[in-house]
Amino acid sequence: MWPYALLFLALLLLLLLGLFLWGAGSGPSPFAADTRRPPAPLVTDKAARRTVLKPVFSADKVPEGLDAIVVGSGIGGLAAAALLAKVGKRVLVLEQHGKLGGCCHTFSEKGFEFDTGIHYVGQMEEGSTVRFLVEQLTEGQLEWAPLPALYDAVVLGEPSGGRTYRIYAGKEEYFKGLKEQFPGEAAAIDEFQRLVKSVSRGTVLLGVLKMVPWMLAALLCRSGLLPWLSPFCQLASRSVRDVVDGLTANRELRAVFSYIFPTYGVLPSKASFSMHSILVNHFLNGAWYPKGGAGEIAFHTIAVIRKAGGNVLGKAPVQRILLDSQGKACGVSVKKGQDLVNIFAPVIISDAGIFNTYERLLPAEAQALPEIQSQLRMVTHGEGGFTVFVGLNGSRDELGLEPTNYYMYPGNDLDEIMNRYLASSREEAAKNIPLLFVTCPSAKDPTWEMRHPGKSTLAIVTFAKYEWFEEWKDKQVNKRGDDYEDLKKTFVDAIMQTVFKLYPRVEDRIEYIAGGTPLTNQHYIASPKGEFYGSEHSIARLQAEAIAAIRAQTAVPNLYLTGQDLCLGGFVGALQGALICASAILKRNLYVDLARLKKRTQATNSKKED
């Protein structure tokens, strides 16, 4: 009888999933119509941009009759607000920092413009679903510039004498390029390709587990069917290192298979192969950069929110999520000078991350709810990051800069060198930094030379433990003292010595240089431990039970999560969090709505071409 019962359960679950996936829902849809229009000219006037990106909170700027309040203006918060705005909802987005956009914001120093978190984005090819989604959120005003076919390069060893492996765009070219660089390893590369593609086909499960009714999600997790239904689940429990070590004995190829782990922030021995496959697949068709810089993302999304009567305000640190007498979220308390301003709305959305939301913003009685404590036990803090921002006197051509991103490692055992680094003292760590991600934003943006003639920028990113800098966490920003500045300079100097070997012409052309520690991230993007990607993308986080448990709906009625911690890290991961969040609030499957709108517009365009 058991096989028949299992078959019946499988068919029942598939039927329920089919009803969920193909039935959009009853609420209004933000994708009822194609809202794209021809892109307007780039806005370069500083005063006009400041009005959009640097508005300061005051009570009189809060719209009346709010439908929702969003805490945090990262893309997860802005996209959720824009989706609600597209069905006529009046949404207020509150940002603790003075400039809007979270990791999408840019800042200027001494005439140089720097991006903070958007270094490149995949899946933005014409006709892709992700591109179509972003175009709907920005009414077609955000444009993307493709990086060259050689978008990433992996350096193993010294830049001058090491080996450089090239990563090429294209679903076939990516793997063909690896075979040309690793002759004799075709079988290993073919199997890596097969595994990556099989996982990518199962990523829909991420959304399904978070969006189907909780009882159905729990039943799916307990049924034992998920590994059978999805390669994603089969490989979620295996580490990147375990999988790639089983594919080849070639240490260099193992390193190249694993090189992209910094884009989600977990070492190969601790990272889920399913998570890794998502990132490899994300960039298979190449990489793109927003024209006009990363700040354009927030600039055009904010316009959609304001168009519906909402607002997005900075310097608005939310101190507390307010609950009514029944324990339902009903508003937020914002600090303005020495005063607190209470603002009320029937829906509260947090893009502040799971730790900030649950441990800092909720009152004690809500923090203690069993469901919230259970979710907190499922996640850990991600690793902290260190960034160097460099402003250069000279054009891209003069300085020999490239739009290609460089991942630089001193050896080919990535786990061993990273673990040794993270286990060392801060003084020792500063002398032996084993990973540098070197990128040139000014070389990627086709509008850069028009906006900043004769100037260039570099950004260099590596890991850094929060604990190395923790003793200064209570000091005021820019006033942390000489010891802090000296430690920071030690890291910056060591990093730049390697960069000079990659780009020797920049050494005498530096006009501005600054380092950002985990405390910098904590201050500007409110990451609790200085992390870039929210809670850690560990093997535990990629298990079906954890995916299903951390949902948009929280144990506090009317309080919702969005962004990286709801789904996955990075720009597109945070966007998915926004789609899932808005789906829960509007009681619709917005993935279905988006797919149907895309299909309709393609059909319309085909008729026009005929």
C-alpha positions in Angstrom: 0.0 0.0 0.0 2.8 2.4 0.8 4.0 3.1 -2.8 0.4 3.8 -3.8 -0.1 6.2 -0.9 3.1 8.0 -1.8 2.0 8.2 -5.4 -1.4 9.6 -4.3 0.4 12.2 -2.1 2.7 13.2 -4.9 -0.2 13.7 -7.3 -2.2 15.7 -4.7 0.8 18.0 -4.0 1.4 18.5 -7.7 -2.3 19.3 -8.3 -2.2 21.9 -5.4 1.1 23.3 -6.8 -0.4 23.6 -10.2 -3.4 25.5 -8.9 -1.1 27.8 -7.1 1.3 28.4 -10.0 -1.4 29.0 -12.6 -4.0 30.9 -10.6 -2.9 34.4 -10.1 -5.2 35.5 -7.3 -8.0 37.9 -6.5 -6.3 41.2 -5.6 -5.2 44.0 -8.0 -2.1 43.3 -10.2 0.8 45.7 -10.7 1.3 44.0 -14.1 -2.1 44.7 -15.5 -0.5 46.8 -18.3 2.9 47.4 -19.8 4.0 50.7 -18.3 7.3 51.1 -20.2 8.0 54.3 -22.2 11.0 55.5 -24.2 13.9 56.4 -21.9 14.2 60.1 -21.1 17.7 61.8 -21.3 19.9 61.1 -18.3 19.4 63.6 -15.5 22.8 65.0 -14.6 21.7 68.2 -12.8 22.9 67.8 -9.2 20.1 69.8 -7.6 17.4 67.8 -9.5 19.1 64.5 -8.4 19.4 65.7 -4.8 15.6 66.3 -4.7 15.0 62.7 -5.6 17.9 60.9 -3.8 18.6 63.0 -0.7 15.2 64.2 0.8 15.4 64.7 4.6 12.5 63.3 6.7 10.1 65.6 8.4 6.6 65.0 9.6 5.1 67.4 7.0 6.5 65.3 4.2 4.5 62.2 5.2 1.6 61.7 2.8 -1.9 61.3 4.4 -3.9 58.1 4.1 -0.9 55.8 3.9 -1.5 52.2 2.7 1.9 50.9 3.8 5.2 51.9 5.4 8.5 50.4 4.2 11.6 50.4 6.5 14.7 50.6 4.4 15.3 51.9 0.9 17.4 49.1 -0.6 16.1 47.6 -3.8 14.0 45.1 -1.8 12.2 48.0 -0.1 12.0 50.2 -3.1 10.7 47.4 -5.4 8.1 46.3 -2.9 6.9 49.9 -2.6 6.9 50.4 -6.4 4.8 47.2 -6.9 2.2 48.4 -4.4 2.3 51.9 -6.0 1.5 50.4 -9.3 -1.9 49.3 -8.0 -2.5 52.7 -6.5 -1.2 52.2 -3.0 0.2 55.2 -1.2 3.5 54.0 0.3 6.1 55.7 2.6 9.7 54.4 2.4 11.9 55.4 5.4 15.7 55.3 5.1 18.1 55.8 8.1 20.9 57.0 5.9 20.9 60.5 4.2 21.0 59.1 0.7 18.4 56.7 -0.7 19.1 53.3 -2.3 20.8 51.1 0.2 23.5 49.2 -1.7 22.3 50.8 -4.9 23.3 54.3 -3.8 26.3 56.1 -5.0 28.3 58.8 -3.2 30.7 61.5 -4.4 34.0 62.6 -2.9 36.4 65.2 -4.4 34.6 65.1 -7.8 34.6 61.3 -8.0 31.4 59.2 -8.0 31.5 55.7 -6.4 29.0 52.9 -6.4 28.6 50.9 -3.2 27.2 47.6 -4.0 26.1 47.2 -7.6 29.3 46.1 -9.4 27.6 44.1 -12.1 24.3 42.3 -12.6 23.4 39.2 -14.7 20.3 38.1 -16.5 19.7 41.6 -18.0 19.8 40.5 -21.7 17.0 41.8 -23.9 13.9 39.7 -23.4 14.8 38.2 -20.1 12.2 38.1 -17.3 14.4 39.9 -14.8 15.0 42.7 -17.3 11.3 42.9 -18.1 10.6 43.1 -14.3 13.1 46.0 -13.8 11.7 47.8 -16.8 8.1 47.6 -15.3 9.4 48.9 -11.9 11.1 51.9 -13.5 8.7 52.4 -16.4 11.5 51.6 -18.9 13.7 54.5 -17.7 16.6 52.4 -16.4 19.0 51.3 -19.1 21.7 48.7 -19.0 25.2 48.6 -20.6 26.6 45.1 -21.4 30.1 44.3 -20.1 32.4 42.7 -22.7 32.2 39.0 -23.4 35.2 38.5 -21.1 33.4 39.9 -18.0 35.4 38.1 -15.3 39.0 37.0 -14.9 40.4 34.8 -12.2 44.0 35.4 -11.1 45.7 32.6 -9.2 49.1 33.6 -7.8 50.9 36.9 -8.2 49.3 39.2 -10.9 52.6 39.5 -12.7 53.6 35.8 -12.7 50.4 34.0 -11.9 47.9 32.3 -14.1 44.9 34.3 -15.3 41.8 32.3 -16.4 39.1 34.0 -18.4 35.4 33.7 -18.0 33.3 34.3 -21.1 29.6 35.2 -21.5 27.3 32.7 -23.2 25.7 29.5 -22.1 28.0 27.5 -24.4 30.9 29.9 -24.5 31.4 29.9 -20.7 32.1 26.2 -20.7 33.9 26.1 -24.1 36.3 28.8 -22.7 37.0 26.6 -19.7 37.8 23.6 -21.9 40.2 25.6 -24.0 42.0 26.7 -20.8 41.9 23.3 -19.2 42.6 20.8 -22.0 42.0 17.2 -20.8 39.3 18.3 -18.3 36.3 18.2 -20.7 34.5 15.5 -18.7 34.8 17.4 -15.5 33.6 20.6 -17.1 30.7 18.9 -18.8 29.6 17.4 -15.5 29.9 20.8 -13.8 27.7 22.3 -16.6 25.1 19.5 -16.2 24.9 20.1 -12.4 24.6 23.9 -12.7 21.9 23.6 -15.3 20.0 21.0 -13.4 19.9 23.2 -10.3 18.9 26.3 -12.2 15.8 24.5 -13.4 14.7 23.9 -9.9 15.1 27.4 -8.5 11.4 28.0 -8.9 11.1 26.0 -5.8 12.5 28.9 -3.8 9.5 31.0 -4.6 7.0 28.1 -4.3 8.0 27.2 -0.8 7.8 30.8 0.4 4.5 31.6 -1.4 2.2 28.5 -1.1 0.1 28.3 2.1 2.3 27.4 5.1 0.6 24.0 5.6 1.3 22.9 2.1 4.9 24.1 2.3 5.4 22.1 5.5 3.7 19.1 3.9 6.1 19.3 1.0 9.1 19.5 3.2 8.0 16.5 5.3 6.9 14.4 2.4 10.4 13.4 1.2 9.4 14.3 -2.3 11.4 17.5 -2.8 14.7 15.8 -3.7 12.8 13.7 -6.2 11.0 16.7 -7.6 14.0 19.1 -7.7 17.7 18.8 -8.3 18.0 22.0 -6.4 17.0 20.2 -3.2 19.3 17.2 -4.0 22.4 19.4 -4.2 21.4 22.0 -1.5 23.0 19.9 1.2 26.3 19.4 -0.6 29.0 22.0 -0.3 30.7 23.6 -3.3 34.0 22.2 -2.3 32.6 18.7 -1.9 31.1 18.8 -5.4 34.0 20.3 -7.3 36.6 18.1 -5.5 34.6 15.1 -6.8 34.7 16.4 -10.4 38.5 16.8 -10.8 41.9 16.5 -9.2 43.1 19.6 -10.9 43.5 22.3 -8.2 43.4 25.2 -10.6 40.1 24.0 -12.2 38.6 23.5 -8.7 39.5 27.1 -7.9 38.0 28.4 -11.2 34.8 26.4 -10.6 34.6 28.0 -7.2 35.9 31.5 -7.9 32.6 33.4 -7.7 31.8 32.6 -4.1 32.5 36.2 -2.9 29.4 37.3 -4.8 27.3 35.6 -2.1 29.8 35.7 0.7 30.4 32.1 1.9 33.5 29.9 1.5 33.3 26.9 -0.8 33.4 24.4 2.1 30.4 26.0 3.8 28.4 27.1 0.8 25.6 25.1 -0.7 26.3 24.0 -4.3 22.7 25.0 -5.1 23.5 28.6 -4.0 26.7 28.6 -6.1 24.8 27.2 -9.1 22.3 30.1 -8.9 25.2 32.6 -9.2 27.0 30.7 -12.0 23.8 30.5 -14.0 23.0 34.1 -13.2 26.0 35.3 -15.2 26.0 32.6 -17.9 24.7 35.1 -20.5 27.1 37.8 -19.4 26.9 40.8 -17.2 25.5 44.4 -17.3 25.9 47.7 -15.5 23.3 50.5 -15.2 23.9 53.4 -17.5 24.5 56.5 -15.5 25.7 54.5 -12.5 24.0 52.4 -9.8 22.2 55.5 -8.4 19.9 55.3 -11.5 18.2 52.3 -10.0 16.9 54.2 -7.0 16.3 57.4 -9.0 13.8 55.8 -11.3 12.1 53.5 -8.9 11.4 56.3 -6.4 9.6 58.2 -9.2 7.1 55.4 -9.5 6.4 55.4 -5.8 5.9 59.2 -5.7 3.7 59.1 -8.8 1.1 57.2 -6.8 1.1 59.7 -4.0 3.8 58.0 -1.8 7.1 59.3 -0.7 10.7 58.1 0.0 12.6 60.0 2.8 16.1 59.8 4.2 17.6 60.6 7.6 14.5 58.8 9.0 15.9 56.2 11.4 13.0 53.9 12.5 13.4 53.2 16.2 10.5 50.8 16.7 7.7 49.0 14.9 4.5 49.9 16.7 1.9 47.3 17.7 -1.7 47.8 18.6 -3.5 46.3 21.6 -4.0 43.1 19.6 -0.3 42.7 18.8 -0.7 43.7 15.2 1.8 46.0 13.4 0.2 49.4 13.0 3.0 51.9 12.5 6.6 52.9 13.2 8.4 55.4 15.4 11.0 57.6 13.7 13.7 59.6 15.4 13.8 63.3 14.4 16.4 65.1 16.4 15.5 64.4 20.0 11.9 63.7 19.3 10.0 60.6 18.1 7.5 60.8 15.4 4.9 58.1 15.2 3.5 57.2 11.7 0.6 54.8 11.2 -0.4 52.5 8.3 -2.2 49.2 8.0 0.8 47.4 6.5 4.4 47.6 7.6 7.2 46.1 5.4 10.7 45.7 6.6 13.7 45.8 4.3 16.0 46.2 7.3 17.0 42.5 7.4 15.8 39.7 9.6 18.1 40.5 12.6 17.4 44.3 12.6 13.7 43.6 12.2 13.2 41.0 14.9 15.9 41.9 17.4 16.1 45.7 17.2 12.7 47.0 15.9 10.2 44.7 17.5 9.1 45.1 21.2 10.2 42.3 23.5 6.8 40.6 23.6 6.9 40.2 19.8 10.5 39.1 19.7 9.7 36.3 22.1 7.1 34.7 19.7 8.0 31.1 19.1 7.9 31.5 15.3 10.3 34.5 15.4 12.7 32.7 17.7 12.6 29.6 15.4 13.4 31.7 12.4 16.3 33.5 14.2 17.8 30.0 15.0 17.8 29.2 11.3 20.1 32.1 10.3 23.5 33.5 11.1 25.2 36.7 10.3 27.1 36.9 7.0 30.8 37.7 6.9 31.8 41.4 7.0 33.3 43.2 4.1 36.1 45.7 3.4 36.0 48.1 0.4 38.6 50.5 -1.0 37.4 53.4 -3.1 40.0 54.9 -5.4 39.6 58.1 -7.5 42.1 58.5 -10.3 43.3 61.3 -12.5 43.2 60.0 -16.0 40.8 58.3 -18.4 40.3 54.6 -18.8 42.5 54.5 -21.9 45.3 56.5 -20.3 45.4 54.3 -17.2 44.9 50.9 -19.0 41.7 50.2 -17.0 39.2 47.5 -18.1 35.5 46.8 -17.6 36.5 43.2 -16.8 36.2 42.3 -13.1 39.2 40.6 -11.5 39.0 38.0 -8.8 42.6 37.7 -7.4 43.8 34.9 -5.1 47.4 34.1 -4.1 46.9 30.4 -4.5 44.5 27.7 -5.7 43.2 26.3 -2.4 40.6 29.0 -1.9 39.2 27.5 1.4 42.6 27.0 3.0 43.8 30.5 2.3 40.5 32.1 3.3 40.2 30.1 6.5 43.7 31.0 7.5 43.0 34.7 6.9 39.7 34.8 8.8 41.3 32.9 11.8 44.2 35.3 12.1 44.6 38.4 14.2 43.7 41.7 12.5 47.4 42.7 12.4 48.3 39.5 10.7 45.3 39.6 8.4 46.2 43.0 7.1 49.5 41.7 5.8 48.1 38.6 4.1 44.8 39.4 2.3 43.9 36.3 0.2 41.1 37.7 -1.9 40.6 40.9 -3.9 37.7 41.6 -6.2 38.9 44.5 -8.3 36.4 46.4 -10.5 36.4 49.6 -12.5 33.0 51.2 -12.4 34.0 54.1 -14.6 35.1 51.7 -17.4 31.7 50.0 -17.4 29.4 53.0 -17.7 29.2 54.4 -21.3 28.0 57.8 -19.8 31.0 58.1 -17.5 33.3 60.1 -19.8 30.5 62.6 -20.6 29.8 63.0 -16.9 33.4 62.8 -15.5 35.9 63.6 -18.2 39.5 62.7 -17.4 38.6 60.8 -14.2 38.4 57.1 -13.4 37.5 55.0 -10.3 38.3 51.7 -8.9 36.6 49.7 -6.2 38.3 46.8 -4.4 36.4 44.4 -2.1 37.5 41.7 0.3 36.2 39.9 3.4 37.0 41.3 6.8 35.8 40.1 10.2 33.6 42.5 12.2 35.4 41.5 15.3 38.7 43.0 14.0 37.0 46.5 14.2 34.4 45.9 16.8 36.1 47.9 19.6 35.3 51.1 17.7 31.6 50.3 17.0 30.3 52.9 19.5 32.5 55.7 18.2 31.0 58.3 16.0 31.7 57.9 12.2 34.8 59.8 11.0 35.8 60.3 14.7 37.0 56.8 15.6 40.5 57.8 16.4 44.1 57.3 15.1 44.3 53.6 16.0 41.2 52.8 13.9 42.5 54.9 11.0 45.9 53.3 11.2 44.4 49.8 11.1 42.3 50.8 8.2 45.3 52.2 6.3 47.2 49.0 6.9 44.5 47.1 5.0 44.3 49.8 2.3 48.1 49.9 1.7 48.3 46.1 1.5 45.4 45.9 -1.0 46.8 48.6 -3.2 50.2 46.9 -3.5 48.5 44.1 -5.3 46.3 46.4 -7.3 49.4 48.2 -8.6 50.7 44.9 -10.0 47.4 44.5 -12.0 47.1 48.2 -13.1 50.7 49.6 -12.8 49.7 53.0 -14.4 47.4 54.0 -11.5 50.0 54.2 -8.8 51.0 57.8 -9.4 47.5 59.0 -10.4 45.5 58.6 -7.2 43.6 61.7 -6.1 41.3 60.1 -3.6 41.5 56.9 -1.6 39.4 55.6 1.3 38.7 52.4 3.0 35.3 51.1 4.2 35.4 48.6 7.1 32.5 46.4 8.4 31.8 49.4 10.7 31.3 51.6 7.6 28.8 49.1 6.3 27.1 49.1 9.7 26.8 52.8 9.6 25.7 53.4 6.0 23.6 50.3 5.2 22.7 49.3 8.8 24.2 45.8 8.4 24.5 44.5 12.0 27.9 42.9 11.5 29.1 44.8 8.5 27.9 42.2 6.1 27.0 42.9 2.4 24.5 40.1 1.7 22.4 39.9 4.9 22.2 36.7 6.7 24.7 34.0 5.7 24.0 32.0 2.6 25.1 28.8 4.3 24.0 25.2 3.6 21.5 25.5 6.4 19.8 28.5 4.9 19.3 26.7 1.6 17.5 23.7 3.1 13.8 23.4 2.2 12.6 23.8 5.8 14.5 27.1 6.2 13.4 28.4 2.8 9.7 27.6 3.7 9.9 29.0 7.2 11.2 32.5 6.4 8.3 34.0 4.6 7.1 37.4 3.7 4.3 37.1 6.3 5.7 37.2 9.8 4.3 36.0 13.2 3.3 39.6 13.8 0.1 40.3 11.8 0.4 43.1 9.2 4.3 42.9 9.4 6.0 41.7 6.2 9.6 41.0 5.2 11.2 41.9 1.9 14.7 41.9 0.3 17.8 39.8 0.7 17.0 38.0 3.9 13.6 36.9 2.6 15.0 35.3 -0.6 18.6 35.6 -1.5 21.4 38.1 -1.5 22.4 40.5 -4.2 20.3 42.8 -6.5 18.2 40.1 -8.2 17.8 38.1 -4.9 16.5 41.2 -3.2 14.1 41.9 -6.2 12.7 38.3 -5.8 12.1 39.1 -2.1 10.1 42.2 -3.2 8.0 40.1 -5.6 7.3 37.5 -2.9 6.5 40.2 -0.4 4.1 42.1 -2.7 2.5 38.8 -3.7 1.6 38.1 -0.1 0.2 41.6 0.5 -1.8 41.8 -2.7 -2.9 38.1 -2.4 -1.7 37.4 -5.9 1.0 35.3 -7.5 2.9 38.2 -9.2 5.2 35.8 -10.9 2.3 34.5 -12.9 1.1 38.1 -13.6 4.6 39.1 -14.8 4.9 36.1 -17.1 1.4 36.7 -18.6 2.2 40.4 -19.2 5.5 39.5 -20.8 3.8 37.0 -23.1 1.1 39.5 -24.1 3.7 42.3 -24.9 5.8 39.9 -26.9 2.7 38.8 -28.9 1.8 42.5 -29.5 5.3 43.3 -30.6 5.3 40.4 -33.0 2.1 41.5 -34.6 3.6 45.0 -35.1 6.7 43.6 -36.7 4.5 41.5 -39.1 
